[in-house]
Amino acid sequence: VQLQASGGGLVQAGGSLRLSCAASVRTFSIYAVGWFRQAPGKERESVAAINWSSSRTDYANSVKGRFTISRDNAKNTVYLEMNSLKPEDTAVYYCAARKFNIPTTQNEYDYWGQGTLVTVSS
């Protein structure tokens, strides 16, 4: 499974971006997908995740109410809609996938995409 993250860029504080994670596999509908981010000098952290059926979504407290994760299985794509962006959201964002359910830890994800850089200016 190959994952392609895209949609990053430079945005002013308060602005919005939508990230996309496109998968190469036809059975993408059975995969849970997580979004992660890593800021310079910091550890990678979980941002949001969605299970295979979209019946469960998880969010980090820092993004609740501002970010929304969704999926379009017909397009083999998971999205991360980011609103009310803050300078502290600046990071490289990664998507990852594993079959079915959202894992407990990020190390349990089987497939990772390359990152897409999000920069939020103040």
N, C-alpha and C positions, 0 to 999 in steps of 0.2 A: 504494500500500500504506500503510495506516495502522496504527500500532502503539500499543497502549495498555499502559503499564506500571502495575502496581498491587501492593499488598501491603506497602508500606513502613509504618513506624511507629516507635514508641519501645519499646525493649527493654533489659533489663538485660544487662550483660556476662555472657557464658556462655549467653545465651538463643538462640532460633532465630526465623527468619522465612522465609517463602517468598514470593518475588516472582514475579509472572506477567507475561508479555508476550503480549498477545492481538493477533492480526493480523486485518485486515479482508478479506484475500484468500483465495479458495478454494484457490489453489495454494500455500499456505504451506509445504507439504511439500517444495518445491524450494528453499526459502530457508535459507541459513545465518543464524544469529542470534548476536549477541554482546551481552554485558552489560558495561556500563561504569559507572564512578562518578567523581564529582567532589566532592572535599571543599572546603570554603571556603578560598580562597587557593591552591588547588593545581590542577594541570592534570588534565584528564580522563584516566583510565587504564583499560586493559582489565582486566576481571575474569575473564570466562569466555566461551567461545564453543562452538558446536556446529554441525557441518555439516548439510547437508540430510538425509543418511541416518542421522544419529546414529552414524556409524562413527568419527568423530573429535570429541574434545572437548579444549579447551585451557583451562588455568587459569593465572592469575597465581601466582607463587610464594607470595605473601602469603596466598592463600586455599586453596591445595592442602590437601586433607585435611579442610577445613572446609565448603567450598561444593561443591554438585553442580548441574550444569546438565543439564536433560533436556527432552524435548519430547513433546507429545501432538498429533500432526497431526490427529487426529479433532476436536480442540477448537481447532485453529489457535493453539496456545499453547505457549510455551516457559517453563520454570520455572527459578528459581534458588533452590535450597534452601540456606539459610545457617545453619550451626550454629556453636556455640562463638564467638559474636560477641564482638568486642572493640571498645573505644571508637574505635580507629583505623579501624574499618569504617564509621564515621559518614560519610555522604555522600549526595548525590543519585545515584540509580542510574537508568541509561538502558538501553534495549534498542535494537538496531539490526539491520537485515537487508539481505542482498543474496543474489542467486541462487547456489545450489549450495554453493560451498566457502568456507571461512573465509579472508577476505582477510588480507594481510600487515599492513596498516595500517588504523587505524580510519577514515581518510579514504576508504577504498574502499567503505565501507558506503553503500548508496543511500538507505535509509529509516531514520528515527530516530523514536522515540517521545518523549513528554514524560517528565520524570523523576518518580521516586517517592522520597521522602525516608526514609532509614533513620537513626535516631538510636540509638546504643548508649550507655547511661549506665554509669558505673563504680561 
